[in-house]
Amino acid sequence: MKKILLITLLIVASVTTINLFAQDPPPPPAHSSTGNQPGRGAPIGGGLFILLGLGAAYGGKKIYDIKKAE
């Protein structure tokens, strides 16, 4: 029961703070140069989903191993 409560608490804490991780940066200042303009970052969407998937698979395997040992 303690493990279920801990897992539920971690999931709730993760979901409630997810909006704090990725916020839009301010727009770059307007200027007439044709070079790189600061203010925009690289997209992280694809890599983030890969890392989340790998983390979920690793967690699932750990839970499977614990259940198998019991």
N, CA, C and O of each residue as an XYZ file, in Angstrom:
280
protein
N       0.826     -1.190      0.000
C       0.000      0.000      0.000
C       0.875      1.260      0.000
O       0.517      2.270     -0.606
N       2.026      1.193      0.686
C       2.908      2.350      0.730
C       3.483      2.661     -0.647
O       3.645      3.828     -1.006
N       3.795      1.610     -1.427
C       4.343      1.821     -2.766
C       3.318      2.484     -3.676
O       3.660      3.377     -4.451
N       2.068      2.055     -3.586
C       1.020      2.634     -4.422
C       0.813      4.099     -4.063
O       0.647      4.934     -4.953
N       0.822      4.424     -2.774
C       0.665      5.803     -2.336
C       1.832      6.667     -2.818
O       1.627      7.797     -3.261
N       3.046      6.142     -2.733
C       4.218      6.886     -3.184
C       4.176      7.121     -4.691
O       4.452      8.228     -5.152
N       3.835      6.098     -5.453
C       3.755      6.236     -6.907
C       2.675      7.237     -7.284
O       2.890      8.071     -8.163
N       1.520      7.170     -6.636
C       0.440      8.109     -6.921
C       0.865      9.533     -6.596
O       0.579     10.451     -7.364
N       1.535      9.730     -5.484
C       2.006     11.058     -5.101
C       3.007     11.600     -6.116
O       2.945     12.778     -6.468
N       3.920     10.769     -6.587
C       4.897     11.210     -7.580
C       4.235     11.562     -8.906
O       4.625     12.538     -9.547
N       3.252     10.794     -9.322
C       2.543     11.082    -10.572
C       1.783     12.400    -10.459
O       1.830     13.224    -11.372
N       1.091     12.600     -9.355
C       0.342     13.853     -9.167
C       1.286     15.046     -9.141
O       0.988     16.077     -9.744
N       2.416     14.929     -8.457
C       3.381     16.025     -8.401
C       3.965     16.309     -9.784
O       4.191     17.470    -10.127
N       4.210     15.283    -10.573
C       4.755     15.473    -11.912
C       3.747     16.152    -12.832
O       4.106     17.045    -13.599
N       2.503     15.734    -12.757
C       1.474     16.296    -13.639
C       1.178     17.745    -13.280
O       0.954     18.562    -14.173
N       1.171     18.079    -12.008
C       0.830     19.446    -11.620
C       1.941     20.437    -11.928
O       1.664     21.628    -12.069
N       3.186     19.991    -12.037
C       4.289     20.915    -12.309
C       4.772     20.848    -13.751
O       5.787     21.464    -14.074
N       4.094     20.134    -14.617
C       4.581     19.972    -15.990
C       4.577     21.288    -16.763
O       5.375     21.446    -17.687
N       3.714     22.228    -16.418
C       3.673     23.505    -17.122
C       4.861     24.394    -16.774
O       5.107     25.378    -17.471
N       5.590     24.081    -15.736
C       6.733     24.886    -15.349
C       7.983     24.558    -16.160
O       8.939     25.334    -16.144
N       8.002     23.453    -16.855
C       9.210     23.019    -17.551
C       9.443     23.727    -18.880
O      10.586     24.055    -19.196
N       8.413     23.971    -19.659
C       8.594     24.522    -20.995
C       7.706     25.747    -21.165
O       6.505     25.626    -21.404
N       8.295     26.904    -21.041
C       7.569     28.145    -21.242
C       8.136     28.836    -22.461
O       9.327     28.722    -22.750
N       7.275     29.562    -23.186
C       7.729     30.286    -24.369
C       8.702     31.390    -23.976
O       8.448     32.147    -23.039
N       9.815     31.476    -24.694
C      10.731     32.590    -24.429
C      10.145     33.876    -25.011
O       9.255     33.817    -25.859
N      10.627     35.019    -24.573
C      10.121     36.266    -25.147
C      10.527     36.373    -26.612
O      11.547     35.812    -27.011
N       9.753     37.076    -27.408
C      10.108     37.209    -28.821
C      11.396     38.010    -28.987
O      11.709     38.867    -28.161
N      12.140     37.732    -30.052
C      13.396     38.462    -30.259
C      13.109     39.927    -30.600
O      12.050     40.248    -31.140
N      14.043     40.799    -30.288
C      13.834     42.208    -30.631
C      13.877     42.406    -32.142
O      14.612     41.720    -32.852
N      13.089     43.341    -32.613
C      13.043     43.614    -34.059
C      14.294     44.402    -34.459
O      14.615     45.425    -33.854
N      14.987     43.917    -35.472
C      16.131     44.627    -36.021
C      16.260     44.258    -37.482
O      15.583     43.348    -37.962
N      17.113     44.949    -38.181
C      17.179     44.766    -39.624
C      18.304     43.843    -40.079
O      18.559     43.749    -41.280
N      18.978     43.168    -39.172
C      20.057     42.274    -39.593
C      19.469     40.973    -40.140
O      18.351     40.592    -39.795
N      20.227     40.307    -40.987
C      19.748     39.066    -41.596
C      20.389     37.843    -40.963
O      20.191     36.735    -41.460
N      21.138     37.997    -39.901
C      21.803     36.883    -39.239
C      20.874     36.169    -38.276
O      19.655     36.334    -38.321
N      21.473     35.377    -37.410
C      20.697     34.656    -36.405
C      20.079     35.632    -35.410
O      20.696     36.622    -35.017
N      18.868     35.333    -35.021
C      18.196     36.174    -34.044
C      17.999     35.377    -32.766
O      17.421     34.291    -32.807
N      18.463     35.886    -31.634
C      18.316     35.155    -30.376
C      16.866     35.161    -29.894
O      16.060     35.986    -30.323
N      16.551     34.241    -29.007
C      15.229     34.238    -28.396
C      14.443     32.974    -28.652
O      13.472     32.723    -27.939
N      14.801     32.181    -29.609
C      14.085     30.936    -29.901
C      15.030     29.765    -29.703
O      16.189     29.816    -30.114
N      14.531     28.708    -29.070
C      15.347     27.528    -28.826
C      15.037     26.429    -29.822
O      14.171     26.575    -30.684
N      15.741     25.351    -29.692
C      15.525     24.186    -30.541
C      14.288     23.425    -30.062
O      14.004     23.414    -28.864
N      13.548     22.788    -30.974
C      12.387     22.000    -30.548
C      12.829     20.758    -29.785
O      13.804     20.108    -30.164
N      12.117     20.427    -28.710
C      12.493     19.273    -27.892
C      11.403     18.216    -27.883
O      11.510     17.245    -27.134
N      10.372     18.366    -28.678
C       9.221     17.470    -28.627
C       9.564     16.017    -28.891
O       9.210     15.161    -28.080
N      10.234     15.700    -29.985
C      10.530     14.319    -30.339
C      11.436     13.625    -29.334
O      11.170     12.491    -28.938
N      12.491     14.290    -28.925
C      13.416     13.706    -27.964
C      12.783     13.507    -26.599
O      13.096     12.550    -25.891
N      11.891     14.415    -26.237
C      11.218     14.294    -24.949
C      10.346     13.052    -24.916
O      10.333     12.334    -23.916
N       9.620     12.789    -25.987
C       8.756     11.611    -26.018
C       9.570     10.317    -26.031
O       9.144      9.313    -25.460
N      10.714     10.335    -26.664
C      11.585      9.154    -26.647
C      12.072      8.886    -25.223
O      12.039      7.747    -24.757
N      12.525      9.938    -24.534
C      12.994      9.760    -23.160
C      11.876      9.310    -22.231
O      12.101      8.467    -21.363
N      10.681      9.853    -22.397
C       9.555      9.429    -21.574
C       9.207      7.968    -21.833
O       8.908      7.225    -20.898
N       9.244      7.555    -23.089
C       8.956      6.170    -23.429
C       9.984      5.211    -22.848
O       9.631      4.155    -22.322
N      11.246      5.578    -22.945
C      12.301      4.735    -22.385
C      12.189      4.657    -20.857
O      12.394      3.595    -20.271
N      11.866      5.773    -20.226
C      11.687      5.772    -18.775
C      10.512      4.905    -18.354
O      10.595      4.185    -17.360
N       9.413      4.969    -19.106
C       8.243      4.144    -18.793
C       8.565      2.662    -18.983
O       8.151      1.831    -18.176
N       9.299      2.328    -20.041
C       9.668      0.932    -20.277
C      10.588      0.412    -19.160
O      10.429     -0.714    -18.690
N      11.541      1.242    -18.746
C      12.441      0.846    -17.665
C      11.674      0.659    -16.361
O      11.904     -0.310    -15.638
N      10.771      1.576    -16.061
C       9.957      1.455    -14.851
C       9.070      0.228    -14.893
O       8.905     -0.453    -13.880
N       8.494     -0.064    -16.055
C       7.658     -1.252    -16.201
C       8.449     -2.525    -15.974
O       7.960     -3.459    -15.339
N       9.677     -2.569    -16.492
C      10.513     -3.752    -16.293
C      10.885     -3.920    -14.827
O      10.899     -5.039    -14.312
N      11.189     -2.807    -14.149
C      11.524     -2.889    -12.729
C      10.329     -3.402    -11.920
O      10.505     -4.222    -11.019
N       9.134     -2.938    -12.227
C       7.929     -3.402    -11.534
C       7.691     -4.877    -11.829
O       7.334     -5.641    -10.933
N       7.887     -5.281    -13.083
C       7.723     -6.688    -13.471
C       8.711     -7.566    -12.693
O       8.346     -8.633    -12.201
N       9.957     -7.110    -12.588
C      10.962     -7.893    -11.854
C      10.610     -8.005    -10.372
O      10.812     -9.059     -9.770
N      10.090     -6.938     -9.782
C       9.710     -6.978     -8.373
C       8.548     -7.945     -8.173
O       8.559     -8.739     -7.233
N       7.548     -7.885     -9.046
C       6.397     -8.789     -8.926
C       6.808    -10.242     -9.143
O       6.288    -11.148     -8.492
N       7.752    -10.455    -10.069
C       8.220    -11.815    -10.358
C       8.976    -12.394     -9.168
O       8.881    -13.591     -8.893
N       9.726    -11.549     -8.461
C      10.514    -12.004     -7.308
C       9.622    -12.345     -6.106
O       9.991    -13.172     -5.272
N       8.458    -11.710     -6.022
C       7.562    -11.961     -4.889
C       6.807    -13.212     -5.119
O       5.996    -13.605     -4.281
